[in-house]
Amino acid sequence: MTKPYLFFGMLFFVVMHIGIAFATSLFIHSILAIEFGSILNITLSTVITILIALPIAKLLMRQTVTSRYLLVVISYIIMQTGLALGSSYLLSFLFDIEVGSGMNIGLSSMITFSLGLVVIILILYKDEHRGGGLPGEKSAPLETVAWSILGIFLVFATQVLAGLIETYLFGIEPGSDNTADLVDLANQFLPFIFVIAILGPIIEELVFRKAIFGWIYVRTNFLVAGLISSLIFAVIHFDFSHLLIYAAMGFSFAFLYVKTKRIIVPIISHIALNSFVVVVQVLLYDDLIQFMEPAAFIHHLIGLIN
């Protein structure tokens, strides 16, 4: 076993399984009413954690494409659940940062996403040299740069088109609750912007495009893989009134990945999209409001004149 995999094994079982243990402990407390932190609670959560760790260890030992991609998905789930809860309560315990506050959620997200990204990158270490990735020739460097730039406009256009369809065909009001919640958190804790704009897009592309889409694509075709991975991508954002927008974005990212065979291309497009939203709705919001007020007044006057 290579050194990166040895390091990954230690990181996964020490860090990620702490998240599993913590989530299990809370679950036992809420379901069975066994006091959190009691000997019985710790014993039960430890046993369950070990039982979960055994099949994960087998996946790690196999080192096949399927096992690697499944480990990526498992890591993402653990990252978003147990590890997020664990880091949140740890911050509350160590630094008295109230659970549920903007700072607590922001800091715990930064810790969780950073650890999760390290684990996922280690899982995918030299993935393509061991049979992973999409079949076919990768795009040349200049072509990759061109598609990275073009992909940004493609994703923006796809999002706008999907939004128009939702509004005028299905009567769905514009505005995403998921985006609004993230922007609100960023306003409360500004460093959270790094999670929204950088860490989140990288992790989501590695999970939903490289692992889920990639695994299904080599076994079916673009339409099937794109549909399944995009629907999962849309559902995981928990903004069900705008599933079409998220699914359409997922298809766009998948298209860029298939077109270039390089995961960096959809990552760049995803980062650009999220960064634009953050800049506009967090950093430039007050300036835009000041600009729009006189603009709206002038537009109203023109309407009266006509």
Protein Blocks (a to p, Z undefined) as FASTA:
>chain_A
ZZklmmmmmmmmmmmmmmmmmmmmmmmmmmnopaehiaklmmmmmmmmmmmmmmmmmmmm
nopaklmmmmmmmmmmmmmmmmmmmmmmmmmmmnopaehiaklmmmmmmmmmmmmmmmmm
mmmgoklmnopajedjdddfklmmmmmmmmmmmmmmmmmmmmmmmmmmnopaehifklmm
mmmmmmmmmmlmmmmmmmmmmmmmmmmmmmmmmmmmmmmcfklmmmmmmmmmmmmnopak
lmmmmmmmmmmmmmmmmmnopaklmmmmmmmmmmmmmmmmmmmmmmmmmmmmmmmmmmmm
mmmmZZ
